[in-house]
């Protein structure tokens, strides 16, 4: 498993779990099996919130991962635009 950090036009992702790295490039119907794996992981994992006030969300997520060193993690959020930005995002992880 390798860490994946991806920014798409509508969603951004950071993960290190056993799923296809390019699942977000597939159509929704082709993503269903992967989304089931993500839901299962998130249901069994611990969760925390990554604060991103006045900073880019991806940079804050990477910093949180570097500080907490989870063995597995998954985080997804609406991609920032000129008019929209999250102040925090939820991350699911295993130690």
C-alpha positions in Angstrom: 0.0 0.0 0.0 1.2 3.5 -0.8 0.0 6.8 0.3 -2.2 8.5 -2.3 -3.0 12.2 -2.3 -5.3 13.3 -5.1 -7.1 16.5 -5.9 -10.0 16.3 -8.5 -12.2 19.1 -9.6 -15.0 18.1 -7.1 -13.4 15.8 -4.5 -10.0 15.5 -2.9 -8.6 12.3 -1.3 -5.8 11.1 1.0 -5.6 7.4 1.7 -3.4 4.5 2.5 -5.8 1.5 2.5 -6.1 -1.5 0.2 -8.1 0.1 -2.6 -7.4 0.9 -6.3 -5.4 4.1 -6.5 -7.3 5.3 -9.6 -10.8 4.5 -8.3 -11.8 8.2 -8.4 -11.2 8.3 -12.2 -13.8 5.6 -12.8 -17.6 6.0 -13.3 -19.8 5.7 -10.2 -21.0 2.2 -11.2 -17.4 1.0 -11.4 -16.6 2.6 -8.0 -19.2 0.6 -6.0 -16.9 -2.3 -4.9 -14.3 0.2 -3.8 -16.8 2.4 -2.0 -18.0 -0.7 -0.1 -14.4 -1.3 1.1 -14.0 2.4 2.1 -17.3 2.3 4.0 -16.2 -0.9 5.8 -12.8 0.6 6.7 -14.4 3.8 8.0 -16.9 1.9 10.1 -14.2 0.0 11.9 -11.5 2.7 12.1 -11.0 5.5 14.7 -11.7 9.0 13.5 -10.5 12.5 14.1 -10.8 15.9 12.6 -8.1 17.8 10.9 -8.3 21.5 11.4 -7.7 23.6 8.3 -8.7 27.1 9.2 -6.8 29.7 7.0 -4.6 26.9 5.4 -5.0 24.5 2.5 -6.8 21.3 3.5 -4.4 19.0 1.8 -1.4 20.5 3.6 -3.1 20.1 6.9 -4.1 16.5 6.2 -0.4 15.7 5.2 0.8 17.4 8.4 -1.7 15.4 10.5 -0.5 12.1 8.9 3.1 13.0 9.5 2.5 13.8 13.2 0.2 10.9 14.0 1.8 8.2 11.8 -1.3 6.1 11.2 -0.7 2.7 9.6 -3.9 3.1 7.5 -6.0 6.1 6.8 -8.8 7.5 4.6 -10.0 11.1 4.2 -12.1 12.7 1.5 -13.5 16.2 1.2 -15.0 18.7 -1.2 -12.2 20.3 -3.2 -11.5 23.9 -2.3 -12.5 26.6 -4.7 -12.2 30.4 -4.7 -15.7 30.4 -3.0 -15.6 27.3 -0.8 -13.2 25.8 1.8 -13.7 23.4 4.7 -12.4 24.5 8.1 -11.9 20.9 9.1 -12.2 17.4 7.6 -12.8 14.0 9.1 -10.0 11.4 8.8 -10.5 7.7 9.5 -7.4 5.8 10.6 -5.8 2.8 12.3 -2.7 3.2 14.5 
